[in-house]
Amino acid sequence: SGAFSYACLFSFLISGAFVYIEGFGIAVDKVAYWFALNVIALMLLTFLNGRHVRRKGAPNMLRRGLYIQLAGALLLLPSLFVDSIWWVVGPCMMMIGAISMVASNIMATLLQRHATIAGTASSVVGSFRFGVGSLVASASTVLPFGVQTNMALTMVVSAVAAMVFFRLYQGVVNKPL
């Protein structure tokens, strides 16, 4: 789930600048300002996660983060038909901001379950997250469509996969022995 969540981030990092520059005519020296909006979303959702995680619990906040990410991915689809940069920026802010909730709460949940091997568990998950995330996101460079369509498709598929794997995990963990 975390690996596919990171694939959303990596898809944006690989293709976002091209979408802004080629698709919307943003000057190269102004792209960083548009990327900064994602950092603001990341900071905001990190703050909100920190405020609510003690009361709601890491698994609950993880689920919320995945729902925010999925909603952002689905809201990105209209950008393929509507020529407005805000149909890209807003959904990407949601998806990238939600990564703070997803990553931190996955790690907290994992380390609770595997406290005796916390270092190994953290290393394996981190490697898997970056490895799978970067491989999946690389698909956005080889798909036969335009850059914006490739990015959107990769992000939508990744967000859906993250939610599917989370639901599968929930079914396994909550299954009576």
N, C-alpha and C positions, 0 to 999 in steps of 0.2 A: 504494500500500500504506500509506504513512504517512498519507495523507489519511483513509482509512477507519479506520485505527487511532485517529486523533484524533476521528473521528466517535463512537467509543465513549465517549471522555472527554466530548465535548460533549453527547451524549445523557444521560449521567449528570448533568452540570451543569445541564442544562435541566430534567430530570424528577426527579432524586434527592430533592430536598427535599420535593417533593409526595408521592413514594412514602413517604418516612419519616413525614411529618406525617399525610397522609390515609389511607395504607394501614396504618400501624402505630401511629398515635397518639402519635408522638414529639412532645414539646413543642417549639414553635418555637425557644425559647432553648437547646435541647439538640441541635439538628440539627448544629451545628458540630462537636460531639464525634464524631458518627458520620462526618462528612466527614473529620475528622482521621485516622481509621483509614486512609483512602485515601492521605493524605500520608505516613503511616508506611510503607505498602506501597511507595509511590513512592521514599522514601528507602532502604528496604531493597534494592529491586531496582536502584536506581542504584548503591548500594554493591557489590552482587554483580556487576553489569555491569563496574564499574571494576576489580574484582579479577580478572576472568576474560577481559576483552576482549583483552589483550595476548597471552595464551596461545592463546585459541580463535579470535580474529579477529572483526572487526566483522560480516561476513556470517553467521557461525555464531551470534553472539550475537543478531543481528537475527532469525534463524529461531527461536531459542529464545524470544525475546520474543513473537513472533507466535503460537507454540504456547501459551505461557502465557495470552496474551490470548484465543485461541480456546477454550482449556479453561475459562477463566473465563466466557466467553459461554455455552458449552454448560451449565455448571453453574448459570447463572442461570435456565435454563428451568424447573427444578423449583419455583422461587419462585412461578411462576404457579399452582401447585397445592397448595403447602404454605404454610401461614400462619405463617412464621417469618422474622423480620427477618434472621437469619443466612444464609438462602438468598439474600438480596440483598447483604448486606454483604460476605461472603466472596468471592463471584465478582466483585463490583465492585472489591474490593481487588486481586484478581489482574489484572483488565483495566486498571485505572488505574495500578497499579504497573508493569505491563509497558510502558506508554507510554515510560517512561524508557529502556528497552532498545531499543525500536523506533525512537524519534525520534533518539536519539544515534547509533545504528549505521547508520541510513539516511543520516544526514547525513555520517558518516565515510566510508561507502562511496561516496556521491555525490561528495564532495570529492576523494577519491582518483582517481576517474575523470575529473573535470573540474577539475583543479587550476588550469589556465590561466584559467578563468572562474569561480573559486570564489565570488566575491561575487554574480555574476549567478545562478549555480546555486542558491546558498543562498536568495536572495531569491525566486526562482521556486518552489522547493520549499516554502518557508515560506508564501508566499501561497496556493499550491495546497492545502497541508495545512489551513490555517485556513479557506479558502474552501469547499472540498469538505466538510471535516469539519463545518462549521457548517450547510451546506445539507442534508446528509444527516441530521444530528442534528435539524434542525428538523422532519423528518418525524414525530418522536416527539410533536409537538404537534398534528398534524393527522390522525393515524391514528384510526379510529373506535372504538378499544377503550379500556380504562381506562388510566390513567397508567402503572401498573406494566407492563402488557402492552405498551403502546407503547414504553416504554423498553427492555424486554427484547428485543422484536423488532428494534428499531433497532440495539441493541448486537450482537445475534447476527448479523444481516445484515452489519453493518459489519465485524465480526471475520472472518467468512467471506470477505467481499470483500477484506479486507486480505491474507489468506492466499492467495486465488486470484491476486491481482495479483502477489504475491511469487513464486508458483510460475510464473506467466507470464514474469515478469522473469528468473527463473532459467533457464527454457527458452531465452530469447533470448540471454542472456549466455553460457550454456554451449554454445550451438550452434556446431559447427565451421564455420569460414568456407570 
